[in-house]
Amino acid sequence: LGKLASKGIVLDNLYSLPTCTPSRAALLTSTYPFRYGFQRGFGKHIPEGLPLNLTILPEYLKSRGYSTHGLGKWHLGFCNEAYTPTRRGFDTFYGLYVGDDTELLENKKSGKIKSKPKKKYTKVNKKNKHKRRRGRRLSGK
């Protein structure tokens, strides 16, 4: 790591943001999110997203010949297809557009949705009902 750091840039002073959406936006845009109105997260049912006039990291990487792949939680907008990861520079994306898919699972149980969810989740622990992981229970029970 020392050799890598000596040939690159060492980031040793930074600020963290209070929620995941502005943090993710800052990383992808290299701009403090307050400059474009992203000082908070947003919900699943609000038509918001990372402004389309901003060029983000995967778009820069693609212009330099890199292939780009996203994995995990996007949570930067999906109210229109133009806001989704594969329209914002990622060649592929595997993950969720929002923080969790509990609403999808609840609608499946109630019969509102007939198709199966793509992933199966189990609770990580009883204290935090919103954290979910693929696979077996991680709480040891």
PyMOL commands that place a pseudoatom at each C-alpha (Angstrom):
pseudoatom trace, name=CA, resn=LEU, resi=1, chain=A, elem=C, hetatm=0, pos=[0.000, 0.000, 0.000]
pseudoatom trace, name=CA, resn=GLY, resi=2, chain=A, elem=C, hetatm=0, pos=[2.868, 2.349, 0.715]
pseudoatom trace, name=CA, resn=LYS, resi=3, chain=A, elem=C, hetatm=0, pos=[4.182, 1.978, -2.837]
pseudoatom trace, name=CA, resn=LEU, resi=4, chain=A, elem=C, hetatm=0, pos=[0.702, 2.584, -4.248]
pseudoatom trace, name=CA, resn=ALA, resi=5, chain=A, elem=C, hetatm=0, pos=[0.264, 5.672, -2.049]
pseudoatom trace, name=CA, resn=SER, resi=6, chain=A, elem=C, hetatm=0, pos=[3.662, 7.084, -3.035]
pseudoatom trace, name=CA, resn=LYS, resi=7, chain=A, elem=C, hetatm=0, pos=[2.642, 7.013, -6.703]
pseudoatom trace, name=CA, resn=GLY, resi=8, chain=A, elem=C, hetatm=0, pos=[-0.882, 8.340, -6.156]
pseudoatom trace, name=CA, resn=ILE, resi=9, chain=A, elem=C, hetatm=0, pos=[-2.824, 10.699, -3.972]
pseudoatom trace, name=CA, resn=VAL, resi=10, chain=A, elem=C, hetatm=0, pos=[-3.274, 10.048, -0.262]
pseudoatom trace, name=CA, resn=LEU, resi=11, chain=A, elem=C, hetatm=0, pos=[-6.671, 11.138, 1.018]
pseudoatom trace, name=CA, resn=ASP, resi=12, chain=A, elem=C, hetatm=0, pos=[-6.078, 11.805, 4.687]
pseudoatom trace, name=CA, resn=ASN, resi=13, chain=A, elem=C, hetatm=0, pos=[-8.672, 14.476, 5.451]
pseudoatom trace, name=CA, resn=LEU, resi=14, chain=A, elem=C, hetatm=0, pos=[-12.322, 14.164, 4.527]
pseudoatom trace, name=CA, resn=TYR, resi=15, chain=A, elem=C, hetatm=0, pos=[-15.821, 14.915, 5.664]
pseudoatom trace, name=CA, resn=SER, resi=16, chain=A, elem=C, hetatm=0, pos=[-18.592, 12.384, 5.980]
pseudoatom trace, name=CA, resn=LEU, resi=17, chain=A, elem=C, hetatm=0, pos=[-22.217, 13.057, 5.216]
pseudoatom trace, name=CA, resn=PRO, resi=18, chain=A, elem=C, hetatm=0, pos=[-25.097, 12.052, 7.510]
pseudoatom trace, name=CA, resn=THR, resi=19, chain=A, elem=C, hetatm=0, pos=[-26.887, 9.645, 5.157]
pseudoatom trace, name=CA, resn=CYS, resi=20, chain=A, elem=C, hetatm=0, pos=[-26.028, 7.246, 2.373]
pseudoatom trace, name=CA, resn=THR, resi=21, chain=A, elem=C, hetatm=0, pos=[-27.521, 9.094, -0.617]
pseudoatom trace, name=CA, resn=PRO, resi=22, chain=A, elem=C, hetatm=0, pos=[-25.421, 12.273, -0.342]
pseudoatom trace, name=CA, resn=SER, resi=23, chain=A, elem=C, hetatm=0, pos=[-22.317, 10.196, 0.472]
pseudoatom trace, name=CA, resn=ARG, resi=24, chain=A, elem=C, hetatm=0, pos=[-22.794, 8.085, -2.632]
pseudoatom trace, name=CA, resn=ALA, resi=25, chain=A, elem=C, hetatm=0, pos=[-23.504, 11.180, -4.738]
pseudoatom trace, name=CA, resn=ALA, resi=26, chain=A, elem=C, hetatm=0, pos=[-20.313, 12.879, -3.473]
pseudoatom trace, name=CA, resn=LEU, resi=27, chain=A, elem=C, hetatm=0, pos=[-18.213, 9.841, -4.341]
pseudoatom trace, name=CA, resn=LEU, resi=28, chain=A, elem=C, hetatm=0, pos=[-19.635, 9.571, -7.867]
pseudoatom trace, name=CA, resn=THR, resi=29, chain=A, elem=C, hetatm=0, pos=[-19.604, 13.304, -8.695]
pseudoatom trace, name=CA, resn=SER, resi=30, chain=A, elem=C, hetatm=0, pos=[-16.526, 14.459, -6.719]
pseudoatom trace, name=CA, resn=THR, resi=31, chain=A, elem=C, hetatm=0, pos=[-18.658, 17.446, -5.708]
pseudoatom trace, name=CA, resn=TYR, resi=32, chain=A, elem=C, hetatm=0, pos=[-20.022, 18.273, -2.279]
pseudoatom trace, name=CA, resn=PRO, resi=33, chain=A, elem=C, hetatm=0, pos=[-23.750, 17.371, -2.589]
pseudoatom trace, name=CA, resn=PHE, resi=34, chain=A, elem=C, hetatm=0, pos=[-24.962, 20.623, -1.021]
pseudoatom trace, name=CA, resn=ARG, resi=35, chain=A, elem=C, hetatm=0, pos=[-23.900, 22.306, -4.278]
pseudoatom trace, name=CA, resn=TYR, resi=36, chain=A, elem=C, hetatm=0, pos=[-26.663, 20.517, -6.189]
pseudoatom trace, name=CA, resn=GLY, resi=37, chain=A, elem=C, hetatm=0, pos=[-29.313, 20.090, -3.478]
pseudoatom trace, name=CA, resn=PHE, resi=38, chain=A, elem=C, hetatm=0, pos=[-28.473, 16.600, -2.224]
pseudoatom trace, name=CA, resn=GLN, resi=39, chain=A, elem=C, hetatm=0, pos=[-28.055, 17.282, 1.482]
pseudoatom trace, name=CA, resn=ARG, resi=40, chain=A, elem=C, hetatm=0, pos=[-30.475, 14.520, 2.488]
pseudoatom trace, name=CA, resn=GLY, resi=41, chain=A, elem=C, hetatm=0, pos=[-31.657, 11.147, 1.300]
pseudoatom trace, name=CA, resn=PHE, resi=42, chain=A, elem=C, hetatm=0, pos=[-35.015, 10.652, -0.329]
pseudoatom trace, name=CA, resn=GLY, resi=43, chain=A, elem=C, hetatm=0, pos=[-37.695, 7.990, -0.284]
pseudoatom trace, name=CA, resn=LYS, resi=44, chain=A, elem=C, hetatm=0, pos=[-38.892, 5.437, -2.776]
pseudoatom trace, name=CA, resn=HIS, resi=45, chain=A, elem=C, hetatm=0, pos=[-41.978, 7.349, -3.856]
pseudoatom trace, name=CA, resn=ILE, resi=46, chain=A, elem=C, hetatm=0, pos=[-40.486, 10.783, -4.515]
pseudoatom trace, name=CA, resn=PRO, resi=47, chain=A, elem=C, hetatm=0, pos=[-39.530, 11.542, -8.120]
pseudoatom trace, name=CA, resn=GLU, resi=48, chain=A, elem=C, hetatm=0, pos=[-35.996, 12.750, -7.406]
pseudoatom trace, name=CA, resn=GLY, resi=49, chain=A, elem=C, hetatm=0, pos=[-32.563, 11.747, -8.510]
pseudoatom trace, name=CA, resn=LEU, resi=50, chain=A, elem=C, hetatm=0, pos=[-28.972, 12.795, -9.041]
pseudoatom trace, name=CA, resn=PRO, resi=51, chain=A, elem=C, hetatm=0, pos=[-29.186, 15.736, -11.492]
pseudoatom trace, name=CA, resn=LEU, resi=52, chain=A, elem=C, hetatm=0, pos=[-28.744, 14.551, -15.066]
pseudoatom trace, name=CA, resn=ASN, resi=53, chain=A, elem=C, hetatm=0, pos=[-26.495, 17.484, -15.954]
pseudoatom trace, name=CA, resn=LEU, resi=54, chain=A, elem=C, hetatm=0, pos=[-23.755, 16.072, -13.675]
pseudoatom trace, name=CA, resn=THR, resi=55, chain=A, elem=C, hetatm=0, pos=[-21.183, 13.737, -15.214]
pseudoatom trace, name=CA, resn=ILE, resi=56, chain=A, elem=C, hetatm=0, pos=[-20.452, 10.925, -12.776]
pseudoatom trace, name=CA, resn=LEU, resi=57, chain=A, elem=C, hetatm=0, pos=[-17.451, 8.631, -12.260]
pseudoatom trace, name=CA, resn=PRO, resi=58, chain=A, elem=C, hetatm=0, pos=[-18.595, 5.679, -14.413]
pseudoatom trace, name=CA, resn=GLU, resi=59, chain=A, elem=C, hetatm=0, pos=[-19.250, 8.063, -17.320]
pseudoatom trace, name=CA, resn=TYR, resi=60, chain=A, elem=C, hetatm=0, pos=[-15.703, 9.428, -17.031]
pseudoatom trace, name=CA, resn=LEU, resi=61, chain=A, elem=C, hetatm=0, pos=[-14.283, 5.910, -16.802]
pseudoatom trace, name=CA, resn=LYS, resi=62, chain=A, elem=C, hetatm=0, pos=[-16.200, 4.757, -19.885]
pseudoatom trace, name=CA, resn=SER, resi=63, chain=A, elem=C, hetatm=0, pos=[-14.875, 7.725, -21.857]
pseudoatom trace, name=CA, resn=ARG, resi=64, chain=A, elem=C, hetatm=0, pos=[-11.359, 6.483, -20.988]
pseudoatom trace, name=CA, resn=GLY, resi=65, chain=A, elem=C, hetatm=0, pos=[-12.110, 2.955, -22.242]
pseudoatom trace, name=CA, resn=TYR, resi=66, chain=A, elem=C, hetatm=0, pos=[-12.945, 1.188, -18.967]
pseudoatom trace, name=CA, resn=SER, resi=67, chain=A, elem=C, hetatm=0, pos=[-15.836, -1.204, -18.551]
pseudoatom trace, name=CA, resn=THR, resi=68, chain=A, elem=C, hetatm=0, pos=[-18.035, -0.211, -15.613]
pseudoatom trace, name=CA, resn=HIS, resi=69, chain=A, elem=C, hetatm=0, pos=[-20.159, -2.401, -13.388]
pseudoatom trace, name=CA, resn=GLY, resi=70, chain=A, elem=C, hetatm=0, pos=[-22.290, -1.407, -10.403]
pseudoatom trace, name=CA, resn=LEU, resi=71, chain=A, elem=C, hetatm=0, pos=[-23.130, -3.674, -7.493]
pseudoatom trace, name=CA, resn=GLY, resi=72, chain=A, elem=C, hetatm=0, pos=[-25.249, -2.912, -4.437]
pseudoatom trace, name=CA, resn=LYS, resi=73, chain=A, elem=C, hetatm=0, pos=[-27.647, -0.121, -3.594]
pseudoatom trace, name=CA, resn=TRP, resi=74, chain=A, elem=C, hetatm=0, pos=[-28.092, 2.717, -6.089]
pseudoatom trace, name=CA, resn=HIS, resi=75, chain=A, elem=C, hetatm=0, pos=[-30.460, 5.075, -4.210]
pseudoatom trace, name=CA, resn=LEU, resi=76, chain=A, elem=C, hetatm=0, pos=[-29.662, 8.008, -6.531]
pseudoatom trace, name=CA, resn=GLY, resi=77, chain=A, elem=C, hetatm=0, pos=[-32.936, 8.069, -8.410]
pseudoatom trace, name=CA, resn=PHE, resi=78, chain=A, elem=C, hetatm=0, pos=[-35.043, 5.819, -10.590]
pseudoatom trace, name=CA, resn=CYS, resi=79, chain=A, elem=C, hetatm=0, pos=[-38.154, 7.950, -11.261]
pseudoatom trace, name=CA, resn=ASN, resi=80, chain=A, elem=C, hetatm=0, pos=[-37.256, 7.889, -14.937]
pseudoatom trace, name=CA, resn=GLU, resi=81, chain=A, elem=C, hetatm=0, pos=[-35.048, 5.424, -16.769]
pseudoatom trace, name=CA, resn=ALA, resi=82, chain=A, elem=C, hetatm=0, pos=[-32.555, 8.240, -17.454]
pseudoatom trace, name=CA, resn=TYR, resi=83, chain=A, elem=C, hetatm=0, pos=[-31.685, 8.229, -13.728]
pseudoatom trace, name=CA, resn=THR, resi=84, chain=A, elem=C, hetatm=0, pos=[-30.885, 4.509, -13.479]
pseudoatom trace, name=CA, resn=PRO, resi=85, chain=A, elem=C, hetatm=0, pos=[-27.308, 3.182, -13.214]
pseudoatom trace, name=CA, resn=THR, resi=86, chain=A, elem=C, hetatm=0, pos=[-27.137, 1.705, -16.712]
pseudoatom trace, name=CA, resn=ARG, resi=87, chain=A, elem=C, hetatm=0, pos=[-28.121, 5.093, -18.142]
pseudoatom trace, name=CA, resn=ARG, resi=88, chain=A, elem=C, hetatm=0, pos=[-25.592, 6.899, -15.938]
pseudoatom trace, name=CA, resn=GLY, resi=89, chain=A, elem=C, hetatm=0, pos=[-22.485, 5.143, -17.210]
pseudoatom trace, name=CA, resn=PHE, resi=90, chain=A, elem=C, hetatm=0, pos=[-22.587, 1.634, -15.772]
pseudoatom trace, name=CA, resn=ASP, resi=91, chain=A, elem=C, hetatm=0, pos=[-22.445, -1.173, -18.332]
pseudoatom trace, name=CA, resn=THR, resi=92, chain=A, elem=C, hetatm=0, pos=[-24.221, -3.472, -15.886]
pseudoatom trace, name=CA, resn=PHE, resi=93, chain=A, elem=C, hetatm=0, pos=[-25.864, -3.072, -12.498]
pseudoatom trace, name=CA, resn=TYR, resi=94, chain=A, elem=C, hetatm=0, pos=[-26.852, -5.758, -9.996]
pseudoatom trace, name=CA, resn=GLY, resi=95, chain=A, elem=C, hetatm=0, pos=[-28.626, -4.510, -6.907]
pseudoatom trace, name=CA, resn=LEU, resi=96, chain=A, elem=C, hetatm=0, pos=[-31.469, -2.436, -5.577]
pseudoatom trace, name=CA, resn=TYR, resi=97, chain=A, elem=C, hetatm=0, pos=[-32.523, 1.014, -6.706]
pseudoatom trace, name=CA, resn=VAL, resi=98, chain=A, elem=C, hetatm=0, pos=[-33.547, 1.855, -3.114]
pseudoatom trace, name=CA, resn=GLY, resi=99, chain=A, elem=C, hetatm=0, pos=[-32.293, 0.979, 0.356]
pseudoatom trace, name=CA, resn=ASP, resi=100, chain=A, elem=C, hetatm=0, pos=[-34.409, -2.115, 0.809]
pseudoatom trace, name=CA, resn=ASP, resi=101, chain=A, elem=C, hetatm=0, pos=[-37.118, -4.088, -0.889]
pseudoatom trace, name=CA, resn=THR, resi=102, chain=A, elem=C, hetatm=0, pos=[-39.322, -4.815, 2.147]
pseudoatom trace, name=CA, resn=GLU, resi=103, chain=A, elem=C, hetatm=0, pos=[-42.279, -3.194, 0.392]
pseudoatom trace, name=CA, resn=LEU, resi=104, chain=A, elem=C, hetatm=0, pos=[-41.883, -5.628, -2.498]
pseudoatom trace, name=CA, resn=LEU, resi=105, chain=A, elem=C, hetatm=0, pos=[-41.812, -8.575, -0.100]
pseudoatom trace, name=CA, resn=GLU, resi=106, chain=A, elem=C, hetatm=0, pos=[-44.839, -7.259, 1.850]
pseudoatom trace, name=CA, resn=ASN, resi=107, chain=A, elem=C, hetatm=0, pos=[-46.838, -6.823, -1.361]
pseudoatom trace, name=CA, resn=LYS, resi=108, chain=A, elem=C, hetatm=0, pos=[-45.900, -10.366, -2.390]
pseudoatom trace, name=CA, resn=LYS, resi=109, chain=A, elem=C, hetatm=0, pos=[-47.190, -11.756, 0.923]
pseudoatom trace, name=CA, resn=SER, resi=110, chain=A, elem=C, hetatm=0, pos=[-50.450, -9.806, 0.647]
pseudoatom trace, name=CA, resn=GLY, resi=111, chain=A, elem=C, hetatm=0, pos=[-51.026, -11.043, -2.909]
pseudoatom trace, name=CA, resn=LYS, resi=112, chain=A, elem=C, hetatm=0, pos=[-50.654, -7.634, -4.576]
pseudoatom trace, name=CA, resn=ILE, resi=113, chain=A, elem=C, hetatm=0, pos=[-47.655, -8.955, -6.520]
pseudoatom trace, name=CA, resn=LYS, resi=114, chain=A, elem=C, hetatm=0, pos=[-47.906, -12.375, -8.129]
pseudoatom trace, name=CA, resn=SER, resi=115, chain=A, elem=C, hetatm=0, pos=[-44.323, -12.783, -9.351]
pseudoatom trace, name=CA, resn=LYS, resi=116, chain=A, elem=C, hetatm=0, pos=[-41.490, -13.912, -7.096]
pseudoatom trace, name=CA, resn=PRO, resi=117, chain=A, elem=C, hetatm=0, pos=[-38.944, -11.379, -5.855]
pseudoatom trace, name=CA, resn=LYS, resi=118, chain=A, elem=C, hetatm=0, pos=[-35.575, -11.889, -7.532]
pseudoatom trace, name=CA, resn=LYS, resi=119, chain=A, elem=C, hetatm=0, pos=[-33.686, -12.353, -4.244]
pseudoatom trace, name=CA, resn=LYS, resi=120, chain=A, elem=C, hetatm=0, pos=[-34.421, -14.092, -0.980]
pseudoatom trace, name=CA, resn=TYR, resi=121, chain=A, elem=C, hetatm=0, pos=[-33.527, -12.251, 2.199]
pseudoatom trace, name=CA, resn=THR, resi=122, chain=A, elem=C, hetatm=0, pos=[-33.370, -13.108, 5.863]
pseudoatom trace, name=CA, resn=LYS, resi=123, chain=A, elem=C, hetatm=0, pos=[-33.120, -10.763, 8.816]
pseudoatom trace, name=CA, resn=VAL, resi=124, chain=A, elem=C, hetatm=0, pos=[-29.626, -10.069, 10.124]
pseudoatom trace, name=CA, resn=ASN, resi=125, chain=A, elem=C, hetatm=0, pos=[-30.851, -9.503, 13.653]
pseudoatom trace, name=CA, resn=LYS, resi=126, chain=A, elem=C, hetatm=0, pos=[-34.019, -8.679, 15.557]
pseudoatom trace, name=CA, resn=LYS, resi=127, chain=A, elem=C, hetatm=0, pos=[-32.880, -5.188, 16.610]
pseudoatom trace, name=CA, resn=ASN, resi=128, chain=A, elem=C, hetatm=0, pos=[-32.612, -3.800, 13.096]
pseudoatom trace, name=CA, resn=LYS, resi=129, chain=A, elem=C, hetatm=0, pos=[-35.517, -5.117, 11.032]
pseudoatom trace, name=CA, resn=HIS, resi=130, chain=A, elem=C, hetatm=0, pos=[-34.476, -3.134, 7.968]
pseudoatom trace, name=CA, resn=LYS, resi=131, chain=A, elem=C, hetatm=0, pos=[-31.037, -4.706, 7.500]
pseudoatom trace, name=CA, resn=ARG, resi=132, chain=A, elem=C, hetatm=0, pos=[-31.244, -7.678, 5.198]
pseudoatom trace, name=CA, resn=ARG, resi=133, chain=A, elem=C, hetatm=0, pos=[-28.705, -10.024, 3.638]
pseudoatom trace, name=CA, resn=ARG, resi=134, chain=A, elem=C, hetatm=0, pos=[-28.900, -12.805, 1.108]
pseudoatom trace, name=CA, resn=GLY, resi=135, chain=A, elem=C, hetatm=0, pos=[-28.721, -16.341, 2.334]
pseudoatom trace, name=CA, resn=ARG, resi=136, chain=A, elem=C, hetatm=0, pos=[-28.788, -17.855, 5.790]
pseudoatom trace, name=CA, resn=ARG, resi=137, chain=A, elem=C, hetatm=0, pos=[-29.513, -16.154, 9.075]
pseudoatom trace, name=CA, resn=LEU, resi=138, chain=A, elem=C, hetatm=0, pos=[-26.439, -14.366, 10.337]
pseudoatom trace, name=CA, resn=SER, resi=139, chain=A, elem=C, hetatm=0, pos=[-27.610, -13.970, 13.935]
pseudoatom trace, name=CA, resn=GLY, resi=140, chain=A, elem=C, hetatm=0, pos=[-26.628, -17.563, 14.766]
pseudoatom trace, name=CA, resn=LYS, resi=141, chain=A, elem=C, hetatm=0, pos=[-30.183, -18.729, 15.501]
for i in range(1, 141): cmd.bond("trace and resi %d" % i, "trace and resi %d" % (i + 1))
show_as sticks, trace
zoom trace
